């Protein structure tokens, strides 16, 4: 039997996973001894896995994570305090995302806030949920440009569709009336419908004073803090310092 027309048909139907699995079956004698139903089940399993991997790759590309390879399994519990294994195990289920809740991560620079946020977002992509990473200063800059070209509402609508939004480095720079209003608009679209991760060097208890306007601060914090999971990290040594030390310790090629 000529198999190439079958492979061409599978690829034309965008069943690349099944095509690859069928090609592999033809080169393995063990597969020849399986019943038709068993071989078909293997082909379908491979197609499902192929589609899941492709979907996760696409979600990770769209997420723009600062640390794309960050995963919960690689978190170092020894180098920092504040990481609770039971809490992280619960967050790894992504039920908090499906329940439209927030994770607020606070700690000094270099303690791993961004890495943890990216690891949680990576876990979301693994489970087929969309994510988007953005630093707070760049978010406000982008929204200001959207005001200027008239695309503000369109951009807010696009962000509102993302399952979990990561706002990194919140409260790292002063904000004015426009930033406060934009933040409230963005969060108002997500309250009760989508999840957020916010990282900051500033303790959550100081966010009200940072935002400035009491009325807007109350509204913003009500949308962020209500039903949130809080993590306070304390690193024994800066992650960036450890990374620099590891890079310095790597053997150099001969010149």
N, C-alpha and C positions, 0 to 999 in steps of 0.2 A: 504494500500500500504506500502510495506517495504521501508523505506527511507534510511536505512543504506547503501545499495549498491550504491545509488545515491550520498551520501556523500563521500563514498570511491572513487567513480569515479571522483568527483570534486577535491578531494585532490590529486589523482593520476595525474590528469591533471594540477596540481599546481594552482587550482582555489580556494585557501584557503579562500579568501574573500567571495566568493559566498557560500562556504560550511558553514562558520560561520553565514552568513546572513540567509541561509535556515534553519539552526538549530534554530535560534532565531525566525523566522517566525512561526515555528511549536509550539512555546511556547506562542505566543501572539494571542489571539482571534481576535484582530483587523485586523491582516494580513489575517485571513481566509476569511474575507469579501471582500477583494480586488479582482479585476479582474486579470486574468492570466497575461495580459500585464503589469499591475501595479506592480505585484509581481516580474515579470522578470526584470522590470526597476530598482526596489530596489536592486535586486541581483547584477545587473551589476554596479550600482552606488557603492555598497559596495566593489566589486572587484576592481574597479578603485581606490577608496580611499585606500584600502589595499595595492595596488601596489605602489601608490604614497608615502605612509608612509614608506613602506619597502625600496623604492629607496632613500628617504631622510635619513633614518637611515644608509644606506650603504654609502651614500655620506659624512655624518658627520663622520663616522668612518674613512674613507679614508682621510678626511681633516686634522685630527690630530690637531684640534683647541686647543689652550691653555685654552680658556674658551668655552667649548662646549655648555653651556647653555646660552651664551650671545645672546640676541636678541635686535633688534632695539627698540621694544616696552618698554624695561626696561631701556633705557638710561635716566640718570638723568640730565635734562637740568639746574636744579637749582644749582648743586654743581660744575659746571664748565662753563666757557664761551668759545665761539668758536663753539658751536654746533648750527647750524642754522636749524630750523625745516623744512623750505622749501627745503633746500639743502639735508637734510637727507631723506625727503619724495621722492625727485627725485632719490637719490641713492638707496632707497629701491625698486624701480621699477626694478633695475638691468639692465636697458637699457644701462648704461655705460659699463657693462661687455659685453653685446652683441655688443656694438660699439668698443670693444677692447681698452678701455681707462684705465687710472690709477687714483688711489686715493692716495694722499701723505698726511700723517698725522704727524704733528710735535707738540711737546710739551715736557715739563719737565717730569721727572720721576714721576710716580704716578698719572698722569692726566687722565689716561684712554685710552691711544692710542691703546694698545693691545686689550682691551675689545671692543672698537669701531670697530677695524679691524675684530675681530672674529664675532661681530654682523653682519657686512656686509657680511662676508663669510657665516654665518649661513643663512642669507636671500637668498644668492645665492643657497645654497643647497635646501632650500624650493622650489625654482623655477626650480629644476632639473639641476642646473649647478654645475659642480665639482669645488672643492677648495682644496688648500694645504697650510698649515701654516708651516713656518720654520723661526727660528731665524737666522739672517745673519751670526753670527759666526759659527753656526752649519752647515749652508749651505756651507760655504767655506771649513769647515773641511770635509764634506761629499764629495764635489767635488774633494778635494785633494786626498782622498782615491780612488775615481773613476779613477783619473789619474793613480794611482799606480797599480790598478788591471785591467786597460784597459776597464773599463765600462763607461768612461766619456760620450761618444757619446750616449750610450744607456740611461743613466740617463737623459741627456739633452732632449732626444726625449720623455721620459716619462713625464718630467715636462712640456714640450711644449704642451702636450695634455690637461693639466688642464685648466679649464676655467678662474679661477682667482687664482693667486699666491700671498700669503701674505708673504712679507719679513719683519720680525719684528726686531726692534733694529738695523736698518741700521746705520752705522757710529759710532757704540759703541766701536769699537776696530780698531786699525790701519790695513790697508791692503797693500799688496805688489803687485808686478807685476802679479803674478799668479792669485790672487784674482780679480784684475782689469780685466784681460783678461777673466776669467771665468764669471764674471758678465756681461761683454759685450756679450759674446757668449750666455748666458742664455736669456738676454733681446732681443738680435737680433732674436732669435727664436720666440719671442712673439710679437714683434712690428707689429701692424696692424692685428694680428690674435688672440691674447689673452689679458686678462686684468691683472693688478697688483695692489696690495695695499702695500705701503711701509710706515713703521712707523720709526720715528727717533727723538732723542732728539736734533739733530743738525738741525738748520734752513736750508731749501732747498737752500737758497742763499749761504750757506757755503759748499755745497756738492762738488762743483767744486774743491775747495782748498783741501778738505778732500781726494778726489780720487787721486789727485796729478799729474798724467801725463795729461798735457793739452789736448792732442789729444784724449786719451781714455776718459777723463772726458767729453769732448764735445760730443763724440759719445754716451756715457752712458746717459748723461742728456737729449740729444735729444730724446732718446727712452723713457725716464721716464717722463719728464716734458711736452712734447708736448701733448696737448689735455688732460691735467690732471685736476683733481678736488683737490683743496688744502683745508686742514682743520688744523687750528692752535688752539690747546686746551690749556686752562689755568684753572687749578683746584684750587678751593678755599682751598681745603684740599686734601691731598694724598688719593687716593682710598685705598691703602694698609693700611694706618693709620685708615681709617674709618672701613675697614673690621676687623682689629685687635680689634678696640673698640667694634664692634658688637659681636665678639666672646667672648671678656672678659665680656660683659654684659649678656651673656646667662647663665641661671641658671645651676648650677653644680649639678650632682647627689650626693646623700648622700653616703658617704663612709662607 
